[in-house]
Amino acid sequence: MTRGSDYLAAADDALRETYEPPMGLAEYLDYVVEHPTTAAHASKYLLDAIEAPGTRTVVEEGEERERYRFFDDPYNDGEHAVLGNTATLNDFVADLRAIAAGRGKEEKIVWLDGPTATGKSELKRCLVNGLRAYSKTEAGRRYTLTWNVRGEASSPGMTYGDAAEPAEDDWYRSPVQAHPLAVLPDAVRDEVLADVNAELDDHIPVRVPARLDPFSREAYDHLAEQYRRQGREDLFSAVADPQHLRVENYVADLGQGIGVLHAEDDGTPKERLVGSWMPGMVQALDSRGRKNPQAFSYDGVLSQGNGLLTVVEDAAQHADLLSKLLNVPDEGSVKLDKGIGMEVDTQMLVISNPDLGARLNEHAAAGESDPLKALKRRLERHEFGYLTNRSLEAELVRRELTDETAVWTAEEGLDPDDRAREPLRVRVRVGTGTEVRDREFAPHAIEAAALYAVVTRLDADDLPGDLDLVEKALLFDRGYLQDGDERLTTDDFAFADDATDGERGIPVTFTRDVLAELLAEPSDRSHATLPVEDVITPGDAVSAMADRLADAPVFSTGERRDYGERATLVHRYVREREEADVLDALLRDDRPDPGTVAEYVEGVHAWAEGEQVVNARGERVDPDPLALKVFETESLGRFGEEDYAGTAPSTAVERFRREQVVTAMNRHAWRNRDERYRAAELAFEEIPALRAVLERNDWDDVARLYDEFEPAQWPDPPEGTVTARLKRETIANMVELFDYSEASAELASRRVLAEVRDRWD
């Protein structure tokens, strides 16, 4: 059993790995040459942090893309992962790379734009989390200067407050995270950087663009003056002596290397940007008639973000401030006062909703006279959109409803299609009572809600051929559509270049609120033995979303009408998904096993090529025509006796074998050939086209296998009947195979069989 002391020891270990003892400047210079990445300037450090966890392959909008794992928030178990928008994030990183390398975008301010609930604020949290965690690693250590001028008799003390602290507390850190190399004379700093970059295995060199901040400069100048009066010839060494100057590592966090300006932050532009003068301190410090930088608060966003990242959130609320930021990326400086400037090394990031774009275009008609033209030219816009991947949206919906944070990745063996269809069980208090109950979003319910939201976000004007919006959503999610033995990818469809996918639609916050209401609402369903009243079906989820469109003020009249009509497509898709589950469960024991499928495929291939197969005794023999016929008539149910002359196949059977089986197998072999142009070992049951042909279940199979089955009896089948036995087995299989509860399996199978009953005869 873990004891309290064990927890304390673990905390000690965590801090021991995070913080290092202070070091002298000489020791730091040795260290930084050996660990050059720790000296990186702001944009390069941010780029290094993003690239450190590596990448993974994802499918978005039907295309494979490489995604930086950093945006999955890996250091924090995905708590603030940014789902989707990979192309936008990659463009953002490409900009960072150009800025860090000094390749023409240094004057740009990165602008992340897009509707609410698209992940922009989550990106801010992901950046804060990721940079905090990265700065705790050895490769991500971040350093700054601390000063101690106590002991100089004439010194009033370098402090942030009215009273000096005793002893070790007389050390004061640079309030803006000054880079340690900034203390060196220019020529020496250039020499150090040359040595650092010689050790750096990177195409982007380290730069230290900023000089000492005013606070540190005041300490430096004071110490230099004292030692100059003493006649010291080793003036810099005296100032940089470990009794006066130390280098300490710090953990990047809000206010310390990361500055965030929120919508509610107020004050003058200068106060919001760099900070403010403290009148009491100005009077207390003897500065010979000038303003002493010791009396400045340094709590503005640029001061907090110096050395790493500055974020202006809800930028439309600070539009007056944006134009005052123009000189920061250009000149790398900002002023505390008329005579006191401060050099700044920070990567600026502006986050806004579309209202900022509207404000920036207020004077667009003025052309060259537009007062905001310079600002618009400096903003490098990257637009976030709503998710257009069903599985990503399902993942996001589950996050909104629960405390799930793990990111779904195919590398972990998690098929996004399977994850999207999973049920969700939540303990809630229902209605006005005090009872807490388990309520279940049945399999496909979260998927249905997510799919409906995605379908409302897709452009219907560029649908090629007979593709519908649900098929487009599935294509974007998987990267392909399966049409018989033909696999179609996005390259097979001509989508418009100006499509508006993801620009509008139902936001995840609306979906979350509707589903949360469903959880809390009592149900009028009932069953003699099963808690069906606690089940929320896929149909319930989609219907509730469509019904509540009329009450949501965020949608226009046209959007309500359009989105309401699209619900029909999702209802149809969900019915098909539930029907497939019921059929697979009902026919589970009658599906041909993989070995039988492989024998059949090998026999068909040998028949088509005029070759032989190896039998159980290891002998080469002709394929057995009777075995092929039996498989096709009994296992597949595709043909009857009239399709054969004895065991000789008819033209229709031959066409099926060649086009549906041999062609699919050859295509799979071609796609999986190795570099020596040989087909890889085939797993016949894993070929999607063959699976569709050889393992297809339909109601004709049920009728052929169970001639006494009566769909009309399904709700309450008489004991001892075939229908009663099949229902018990089907419910059990749905629970085992697809994670239904007995209650949700009862509801899904009833709905499916009610439709089947109408067409059974």
Secondary structure, 3 states (H helix, E strand, C coil): CCCHHHHHHHHHHHHHHHCCCCECHHHHHHHHHHCHHHHCCHHHHHHHHHHCCCEEEEEECCEEEEEEHHHHCHHHCCCCCCCCCHHHHHHHHHHHHHHHHCCCCCCCEEEEECCCCCCHHHHHHHHHHHHHHHCCCCCCCEEEEEECCCCCCCCCCCCCCCCCCCHHHHCEECCCCCCHHHHCCHHHHHHHHHHHHHHCCCCCCCCCCCCCCHHHHHHHHHHHHHHHHCCCCCHHHHHCCCCCEEEEEECCEECEEEEEECCCCCCCHHHHHCCCECHHHHHHCCCCCCCCHHHECCCCHHHHHCCCEEEECCHHHHHHHHHHHCHHHHHCEEEEECCEEEECCCEEEEEECHHHHHHHCCCHHHHHHCCCHHHHHHEEEEECCCCCCHHHHHHHHHHHHCCCCCCCCHHHCCCHHHHHHCCEEEEEECCCCCCEEEEEECCCHHHHHHHHHHHHHCCCCCCCCCCCHHHHHHHHHHCEEEECCEEEEHHHCCCCCCCCCCCCCCCHHHHHHHHHHHHHCCCCCCCCCCCHHHEECHHHHHHHHHHHHHHCCCCCHHHHHHHHHHHHHHHHHHHHHHHHHHHHHHCHHHCCCHHHHHHHHHHHHHHHHCCCEECCCCCEECCCHHHHHHHHHHHCCCCCHHHEECCEECHHHHHHHHHHHHHHHHHHHHHCCCCCCCCCCCCHHHCHHHHHHHCCCCHHHHHHHCCCCCHHHCCCCCCCCHHHHHHHHHHHHHHHHHCCCHHHHHHHHHHHHHHHHHHHC
